[in-house]
Amino acid sequence: MSGEAQEWWQALVSNDEATVCEAVNTAFSDNPAAGCAVGMDGSVLSVVMRQQDLDSLPTQTAGLTPNGRPTLKNLTKRDRLLWWLTTMGSNLVATFKEGFATAPGVTAIDLAVLTRLPNTQRLGFVAYGRWTRQAVESTPWRTAEDALRFLDIGQDVSCSVTATASGNLSNTIKPLDTTRVPGLQDLLDHAQDEPDAGEPSLADLDISLGANNPPDGATSVVNPYGIRSFESVCPV
């Protein structure tokens, strides 16, 4: 067993493609923005990340009336877009950090971000670039605003959310040109966006428990929520 573990570790640190992709994808599997390692080029890992859709964000936020009473206020298009962009930056940083932590031989990550575009409801790439281990590990990540540093520390970064001449964010998300990066269009053509089944709710569990009727001749199923005496649980 120790020999197999040593072989696996050597494959990981030497950037064996299959080993690195499997390990990284296992680490990514519980992330809110699904990431998928799709290949290696030397010590550079290629990753595709599925960012939450802009339409999935609320259109209102908590606020106060002029009298100081709690209320809900409508978000402007730009405020909502900034929220989405900051969320994407946070997901990118988390993906970088987890990828580098899982695969110690990887020196850089080429990452492309997919999302469903608000105007067409079709999948499209909205950000891509290359981020090195040195740049990510030497950048401070302390506040929510720091997530936007991904735009500055990467190489050949493109993002569909841009700043206008006055410094304001654009209020639309447009798909990026996929012809600039080899393989992007092919990835987009074969992308399958499957809905997340999510975790079962307590109501779902109750229904499942109620549906487990005992076979003929068997005793009824004990109510898992019922009060039971100590003697029935731990008989003397």
C-alpha positions in Angstrom: 0.0 0.0 0.0 2.8 2.4 0.9 4.5 1.6 -2.5 1.3 2.5 -4.4 1.0 5.8 -2.4 4.6 6.7 -3.2 4.0 6.0 -6.9 0.9 8.1 -6.9 2.7 11.0 -5.2 5.6 10.8 -7.7 3.1 10.9 -10.5 1.4 13.9 -9.0 4.5 16.0 -8.4 5.9 15.1 -11.8 2.7 16.5 -13.4 1.3 13.3 -14.8 -1.8 14.6 -16.6 -4.2 11.9 -15.6 -3.1 11.9 -11.9 -3.1 15.7 -11.6 -6.5 16.1 -13.3 -8.1 13.4 -11.2 -6.7 14.9 -7.9 -7.7 18.5 -8.8 -11.2 17.5 -9.9 -11.7 15.7 -6.7 -10.7 18.8 -4.8 -13.0 21.0 -7.0 -16.0 18.7 -6.6 -17.5 20.6 -3.6 -16.9 24.1 -4.9 -19.9 26.5 -5.4 -18.6 27.3 -8.9 -17.8 24.0 -10.5 -14.3 23.7 -11.9 -12.9 21.0 -14.2 -9.3 20.3 -15.0 -9.2 19.4 -18.7 -5.5 18.9 -19.4 -1.8 19.7 -18.8 0.8 21.4 -20.9 4.1 20.9 -19.2 3.6 22.4 -15.7 0.5 24.5 -16.8 -2.9 23.2 -15.9 -6.0 24.0 -18.0 -9.2 24.5 -16.1 -12.8 25.4 -17.1 -15.0 27.0 -14.4 -18.8 27.3 -14.5 -19.7 30.7 -12.9 -23.2 31.2 -11.5 -25.5 33.0 -13.9 -26.2 36.7 -13.4 -29.9 35.9 -13.4 -29.5 33.7 -10.4 -28.6 36.7 -8.2 -31.3 38.6 -6.3 -32.5 41.9 -7.7 -32.9 43.5 -4.2 -30.7 44.1 -1.2 -31.2 45.0 2.4 -31.4 48.8 3.1 -32.9 51.4 5.4 -35.7 53.9 4.8 -35.1 57.6 5.4 -36.6 57.0 8.9 -34.1 54.2 9.6 -36.5 51.3 9.2 -35.2 48.1 7.5 -36.4 47.6 3.9 -35.5 46.1 0.6 -34.0 48.2 -2.1 -33.8 47.4 -5.8 -30.2 46.9 -7.1 -29.1 48.9 -10.1 -27.9 47.0 -13.1 -24.3 48.1 -12.4 -24.5 47.2 -8.7 -25.8 43.8 -9.6 -23.1 43.3 -12.2 -20.4 44.4 -9.7 -21.8 41.8 -7.3 -21.6 39.1 -9.9 -18.1 40.1 -11.0 -16.8 40.1 -7.4 -18.4 36.7 -6.9 -16.7 35.4 -10.1 -13.3 36.8 -8.9 -13.8 35.1 -5.5 -14.5 31.8 -7.3 -11.5 32.2 -9.5 -9.2 32.9 -6.6 -10.6 29.9 -4.7 -10.0 27.7 -7.8 -6.5 28.9 -8.2 -5.6 28.4 -4.6 -7.1 24.9 -4.4 -5.5 23.8 -7.7 -2.0 24.9 -6.6 -2.5 23.4 -3.2 -3.6 20.0 -4.7 -0.9 19.8 -7.4 2.4 21.0 -6.1 4.1 20.6 -9.5 1.8 23.0 -11.3 3.3 26.5 -11.8 0.5 28.2 -13.7 -3.2 27.7 -14.5 -4.9 28.6 -17.7 -8.5 29.2 -16.7 -11.6 30.0 -18.8 -15.0 30.9 -17.2 -18.3 29.7 -18.6 -21.7 31.2 -17.7 -25.2 31.5 -19.2 -25.5 34.9 -20.9 -28.5 37.0 -19.7 -29.5 38.2 -23.2 -29.5 34.9 -25.0 -29.6 32.3 -22.2 -26.8 30.5 -24.0 -23.5 29.4 -22.5 -20.5 31.6 -23.4 -17.0 32.4 -22.1 -16.8 35.6 -20.1 -13.2 35.5 -18.8 -10.0 33.7 -19.5 -6.3 34.1 -18.9 -3.2 32.5 -17.2 -2.4 32.9 -13.6 0.9 31.8 -12.1 1.5 30.3 -8.7 3.9 33.1 -7.8 1.4 35.8 -8.6 -1.5 34.2 -6.7 0.5 33.4 -3.6 2.1 36.8 -3.4 -1.1 38.8 -3.7 -3.0 39.8 -0.6 -6.6 38.4 -0.4 -8.2 40.0 2.6 -11.3 41.8 1.5 -14.1 41.2 -0.9 -12.8 43.9 -3.2 -9.4 42.0 -3.4 -11.2 39.4 -5.5 -11.1 41.8 -8.5 -7.3 41.7 -8.4 -7.6 38.6 -10.7 -7.9 41.2 -13.5 -4.5 42.7 -12.8 -2.3 39.8 -11.8 -3.0 37.4 -14.7 -1.4 37.1 -18.1 -3.4 37.8 -21.3 -6.5 38.3 -19.2 -9.8 39.0 -21.1 -13.1 39.7 -19.3 -16.4 40.6 -20.8 -17.2 43.1 -18.0 -15.2 46.2 -18.8 -14.8 49.7 -17.5 -16.1 52.7 -19.5 -14.0 55.8 -20.2 -15.5 57.4 -17.0 -14.5 54.4 -14.9 -17.9 52.8 -14.5 -18.6 49.2 -15.3 -20.4 48.2 -18.4 -23.9 47.1 -17.7 -24.0 44.1 -20.0 -22.2 40.8 -20.3 -21.1 39.8 -23.8 -19.4 36.6 -24.8 -15.7 36.7 -25.5 -14.2 35.9 -28.8 -13.2 32.2 -28.6 -11.0 32.2 -31.7 -8.1 34.0 -29.7 -7.4 30.9 -27.6 -7.0 27.5 -29.3 -9.5 24.9 -28.1 -12.0 27.3 -26.5 -14.6 27.0 -29.2 -14.4 23.2 -29.1 -14.9 23.2 -25.4 -17.9 25.4 -25.8 -19.4 23.2 -28.5 -19.2 20.2 -26.3 -20.2 21.8 -23.0 -23.2 20.3 -21.3 -24.9 22.4 -18.6 -26.6 20.0 -16.2 -28.8 21.4 -13.4 -27.6 20.8 -9.8 -29.8 18.3 -8.1 -28.9 19.8 -4.7 -29.1 18.2 -1.3 -32.4 16.5 -0.2 -34.5 18.6 2.2 -36.0 17.4 5.5 -39.4 17.2 3.7 -37.8 14.9 1.1 -36.3 12.8 3.8 -39.7 12.5 5.6 -41.3 11.4 2.4 -38.6 8.8 1.8 -38.9 7.4 5.3 -42.7 7.2 5.0 -42.4 5.4 1.7 -40.4 2.6 3.2 -43.3 0.3 4.2 -42.3 -3.0 5.9 -42.9 -6.2 4.0 -45.8 -8.5 4.9 -45.3 -10.1 8.4 -42.6 -7.6 9.4 -43.0 -5.1 12.3 -43.7 -1.5 11.4 -40.8 0.9 11.0 -39.9 2.7 14.2 -40.6 6.4 14.1 -37.1 7.9 13.9 -38.3 11.2 15.5 -40.3 9.5 18.3 -39.2 9.7 22.0 -37.7 6.5 23.2 -36.7 5.4 26.7 -33.1 4.8 27.7 -33.8 1.1 28.3 -35.1 0.6 24.7 -31.9 2.1 23.3 -29.4 0.5 25.8 -31.0 -2.5 27.3 -29.4 -3.8 30.5 
